[in-house]
Amino acid sequence: MINGGQPGKRAGLRILAALLFSAALLQASYAWADEPLRLFNTVEFRGALKNLPKWDRVLKEEGKNPTFKSDAVVKLKWEALKEKAAGMSLKEKLKLVNDFFNRMPYRTDREVWGVEDYWETPREFIQKSGDCEDYSITKYYGLRDMGLPADDMRIVILQDTIRNLAHAVLVVFGDGTAYVLDNVSNVIMTHDRLGHYKPQYSLNEEYRWAHVPIKDKSN
């Protein structure tokens, strides 16, 4: 009986091995699919929103009196823009919003507010225009008004290593990548094409993220 049982036992082991191998492949494929998107080639660490008084003020003001639910945007014909965006793909919608607000002239905080760094509410930006983080904040709230969830967006404070200056952009996650809405360009690019952008931190209305660059192993 022992000898007669060996072929069946070997066949059972082969089937078991095949099943285990298939399971390993399936698990690997899921692990690959779940690989996190490395925004601007960084590892990120999520934390609570704290020690951000300029952003806290914007959140508080928008919570009390949302710009995109007020008369402040009537002159911009915002509702017409929303209707136009309704049938668009995500990237088309992002370009529409990016182009729309990039028409506003760039103005420094010193010029507008008489201080080195001031974060405007969308209402203040519409009234006075502003600088890079003000474009990003206004685009963020505009897209929120169009229905995009906070989880899909971040305002990213970064260093532009080509121009050697601090900068801010809005990042929107979708289509398996991260799109960048930038006041210096009307072209919607993916984050991996902007290697000269080095994030310091990013945020939305729920969390804050710290960013650590991933070292290039080829160097």
N, C-alpha and C positions, 0 to 999 in steps of 0.2 A: 504493500500500500504506500510505503514511503517513496519507493522508486516511481511507482505509477503516479504519485502526486506531484513530482518535481516539475514536469512541463507546465502543468496548470499554475503552479506557484510562480514559475519564472514569467509566465504570461501576465499574471496578476501584478507582479513587480514592475514589468514594463509599462503596463497601463497606469499604475500608480505614479511611476516616474514621469510619464507623459503628462499626467494631470498636474503634477507638481510643477513641471516645467512651464506648462501653459499658465498656471496661476502666477508663477514668477514673472512671466512676460506681461501678464495683465496688470500685475501690481506695478511693474516698472513703467508701463505706459501711463498708468494713473499718476505715478510720482512725477513723470515728465510733464504731464498736463498740469499738475499742481505746482510746478516750479514757479516761484514768485517772480513777478516782473521786477527787474532791477532798475529802478528809475534813475536815469542818467548814470548808470553803472555804479550804483551805490547799494549798500546794505542799510536798511532803515529800521529804526526803533521807535515804536509808537508810545506816546505818553499822553498825560492829561494836558489840557489847555491851562497853562499858568505862566505867570511872569510875562504876559503879553498885553500890557495896558492899552496900546494903540489898537490892537485887534479886538480887545474886550470892549472898547468904546464903540467900534463899528458894529459888533454883534448886538450890543445893547440898543443902539439907535435904530438898527434895522429891525430888531425885535419889537420895538415900540411903534415904529412908523415905517413899514416897508416901502422903499423907494418905488418899486415896480408895481405897487398897488395904489400909488398916489398920483396926483396931478403933475408931479415932477417930470414924468416921462411922456405926457400927452404931446408936448411939442416935438418930441422925437419920433412920433408916429410908431411907437413901440408895438401897439396892438396889431398894426398892419404887418410889422416884421414877424411877429409871432405866428400870424396866419400863414405867411409865406413859408415859414420854417416848418410848419406842421407836417408837410408831406416829404420832407427832406431826409436823407441819410444823416447819420451822426456827423460825419466829416463835413458834409455840406452845411449843416446847421452851425457847426463850429466856425466855419469860414465866414458865414453870414454875420454872426455875432462879432467875430474878430474884426472884420472889415468895418462893421457899423461903428464900433467904438474907437477904432484906430483913426477915424476921421477927426477926432478931437485933437487939438494941438497939445504938444508936450509942454508942460510947465513945471518947474521945480518947486519944491516945498518952500524954499527960501523966497521965491518970487511970489507965490500965492499966499503963504501963511506967515512968512517971516521967521521960520524955524528950519532947522536942518532936516528933520524927519517928521512927517505928519501923514497918518493914514486916513484917507478920506472915505466917507460913506459914498455910495453911488449917487445920492442926491447932491452931495458937495462936488463930486466929480462932474456931474452933468451941468452944474451951475458955474463951475470955475475951471474945469479941466484939472490935470494933475500929472504925476509922474508914473513910473512903471508899476509900482504896487497898486496905485489907484486904478489904472486900467484893469489890472488883474482882478481886483476886488469887484469892480463894476461888472466885468464879464462873468465872474462867478455868480453874482446875484441875478444877473440877467438870465443865465442858463438855469439857475434854480427856478426862476419864474416860468421858464419854459418846460419845467418838469424834470430836469436832470437831478438825480439824488446827490446829496452831499458826499456819500461814499465814493462817488465816481469822480470827484474833483478835489484838487489841491491848489492852493496858492504856494508857489515855491520861491523861497528867498535863496539866491544863489550868487556865485561869483562868475562873471564873464571873463574868462582868462585871456581872450583876444583883446578886448577893450580895457582889461584890467580895472574893472569897476563892479560895484554891487548892482544887482539887477533883480527883477521879480517877473515871473510869468505865471500864467494859469495852465495847469495840466489837467487834462480830461482823459480818464481811462475808458477804453472801449475798443471793440474790434480786435482784442488780443494785444493791444499796445497802449501807449500813452501819447496823446496828441498835445502839442504845445501851442498855446495861444500867446503871441508875443506882440508887444506894441511896436517893435522895431521892424516887423514884417507882416504882410498880409497873407503870407504862405503858411498853411498849416503843416507843420513838420512833426515827425515822430521823435521822441526823446533820444533815440539811439543815433540820430543824425546830428546831434548837437553836443559833440564831445567836449566842446570848450565851456559848457555850462556845468558848474560844480556846485551842487546844492549844499546849503548850510542847514536849512530846516524847511519843513513844509507844514501846512495846516489847512484845516477846513473848520466848519463850525462845531465839530465834535472832538477832534484830536489834534495833536501836534506830533510831528515825526522828526527825529534827528537822523542825519545821513552821514554814513562813513564810506569813503571811496573804496572800491574794490581794486586791489593792486593788479597790475598787468603782469602775469607770470612770464610773459615773453621777454621782459626787460631784466 
